[in-house]
Structures are given as structure tokens and as C-alpha cells.
Amino acid sequence: MSVGERTTPELLAQLAEVVDELRRRGLEGAAADPAGSFARWLVSALLGGRPAGPGRTYDVLDADGERVAVLLAESGQFRLRSWGFDVAAFVELRGGTQVERLVLVPRATVQQNAARDTHGPVVALAALGGAGRDLTREAREAASSG
């Protein structure tokens, strides 16, 4: 039976089951922000880290103890919440789970290239040039083996 043929209660039951399984796997907030949860999971997996939990200025604590801000966008424009991180993981997705690009950039480089608008710091990935460590290939492999 296709998704379009299911009743609303059947779809909601399936959604609840999926959300429960994602929570069991450590992806809190997956129901509200599935793409963000996917990006945080992906960066954690690549860096051997763990999600930082709510209320932090960063999203992942990597295996070396570095604080990683996971910044997600489909447009190449990334909005920063704060400077409370050591490394930024710029993640561009298509369709919510297809990795277009994943680049790690040190905070100092991000700060040098950030612009400000009325909502705070913004970084265009193009403005960073080739700065950072490109993990796109590794991210695509991790996403497909999930």
C-alpha cells in the first residue's frame, strides 16, 4: 500500500513509530527538524562525536573534544547563532537527506568571512573559497550506509 492510500490515523501511527525509533537512536528533535537532525547525526558519525544536546552553543562534541556547530542550508547562505564553537560544519542538503556538500571550517576563518544582517552573522559558503576540510565524499558514503 502506498503512502497516498493510507488513512490519516495510519500515517500518524507510522510517523510516531519512526519518531520513536529515531529517538532511540539518539536523534532528539527529529520530528520537528528532520533535516537538522540528519545533519547533526551525519557530522557526529563522521567525526566520531556525539550530539551536544539542547541549550548549547554548538551541536556536536567531536572525538577530540572540539565543539562543532552544524550549519544547515539549501541555499549556500548560513546563519550563525553564536560564536561558541571551535569548528563549523557547513552542510548543504537537497531533499532533506541528499548531501550536496559538507565542509569543516575553523571558527576564525568563519569570523573573518562573515557578514552581518539585521538577524546576526551570515556566511555564504562561496565567500569561504576553498577554506576548510571538504568531507562531502565521506558524508555521502556515511549517508548511504546510515
Order of alpha helices (4+ residues) and beta strands (2+ residues): alpha-alpha-beta-beta-beta-beta-beta-beta-alpha-beta-beta-beta-alpha
